């Protein structure tokens, strides 16, 4: 899931705004009966705080994971053609420290987090482009597909591994729980 709404610019590592705190509470209520077995969050403040607010609803202790860091897949010069030309301006504005060349770190994170073995339901609190990248990887979509997946604050994206090993996408950027608040 994407973290709840933050109060400030990404570069400042902002805390959640009051609305974001409410969003996280509503999301926690929704997830309370899921039987989640593990709660991970990225190292940024907004992801950590969202996980802290979810934890009492889930009965889990949040664990920080660098695998869920805020990253943006960014094409190397050799892979620039993997992205449509109209995305050039956006790509130029991606901060250097967030650029994940050819999505290599995100691919490694997905491979690690999605590896068979650990049973149960993992709740991962991260950032929009990370969620989009994971969905694109689960589908085997082209490298730029994550850019076509708008991921709202405090939204739930649900993926499930089928017995065959394939991934099913049960929902993307679901904000039904926010409609009550």
Secondary structure, DSSP 4 states (H G I P E B T S, - for coil): -BPPPBSS-GGGT--B-HHHHHHHHHHHHHHTTS-EEEEEE-SSHHHHHHHHHHHHHHT--EEE-GGG---EEE--GGGGGGS-GGGHHHHHHS-GGGEEETTHHHHHHHHHHT-TT--SEEEEEB-HHHHHHHHHHHHT--GGGGGG----TT-EEEEEE-TTS-EEEEEEEE-GGGGG-
